Amino acid sequence: MAQEQVARAKRVVLAYSGGVDTSVCIPYLKQEWGVEEVITFAADLGQGDELEPIRQKALDSGASQSIVGDLIDPFIREFAFPAIRANALYEGRYPLSTALARPLIARRLVEVARELGADAVAHGCTGKGNDQVRFDVAIGALAPDLKVLTPAREWAMSREDTIAYGERCGIPAPVSKKNPYSIDLNLLGRSIEAGPLEDPMVEPPEEVFAMTRSISDTPDEPQVVEIAFEQGNPVAIDGLALDPVSVIRRANELAGLHGFGRLDIIENRVVGIKSREIYETPGLLLLIRAHQELESLTLAADVVRYKRQIESSWADLVYQGLWFGPLKQALDGFLDCTQATVNGVVRLRLHKGNAVVIGRSSSSDSLYVPAMATYGSDDRFDHRAAEGFIYVWGMPTRLWAASRRQG
Ligand code: ARG
């Protein structure tokens, strides 16, 4: 949105991360766009103890008020758990750890703006990422009357210019030559981009990882874990019942300890470019792996197959910022309906970067019938019935082959 259109915004609530772009947004909105009051909102999504310095940094950068909101519990219950139930992996690999946070931040940002009587919200996303799409579309759905100010999309400053602008306003440059990465983090994982990683042939250095151990530092002994699910939600690990946030924390610890959950991928962004992305999402990937396995035991064959298509569409629309759209709602209806029988336990062995499923069971909902599956003497399958089935099943193939022979 150009300067002349925003001139009337007096009080703005800015989504704040403490990074260079969002910090520079504060003086920029005031000095260049004449905003009178910038209030920052930083979301606690389980990234840990870094929030107090972030809160202070917003004030030091000129914010009139700096709010930190604890969103950890809704993040896991309303966003991560549905993603596990959907086995959501964008392009078959990325479990959406960053993408899932954006609609929640947008929702809270809008609420804060309403509570404080702000006439606009703002974010510091650049014009070539996915996050701008997610924020703008979500805010547009939730509060179509609220202006969205996007200085970092307008200011045409290079990263160096932005840092220099910030330094002139007393904002210290947080990204040094030693730490050239762009990092997004929350309880579900970390995404690491930029610096040397922009060359897709450069192997990510060990220093970029924080939640997962390098294979050389993982225990030599394998560790067996058991994850229990109720209606598709993970509810216990190794027999210990855990609330949703604790399940994620425990899964992160276990998988991270064994070096499971790192990704190095080329990803297709919404804006049409390919980017090289490093992720570590140990717990989420472990839980999805286990959940997929339990579904293979408890869902009918046609439902599992059909669900794979729904999962892929669901992951696409979450990635593409359409969380609050009609297709998301409709697909959720299907997903919810399938999860009633996804109850049971999956056993996995963690070892040296791998999480291998070694067992699964469901006392209430298993569709695996031993008397049908066995090759032993208690086999109940009627082998002779197969002949008639194959006669009909193979009919089209035989007719087609015969016509080819005659022609
Ligand atoms: N490419 C990932 C995604 O679209 C990660 C984005 C990271 N965002 C950030 N502001 N650093 O979900």
Residues whose N, C-alpha, C, O or C-beta is under 5 A from the ligand:
A	BS01	LIG	T98 A99 N130 D131 S182 I183 D184 S191
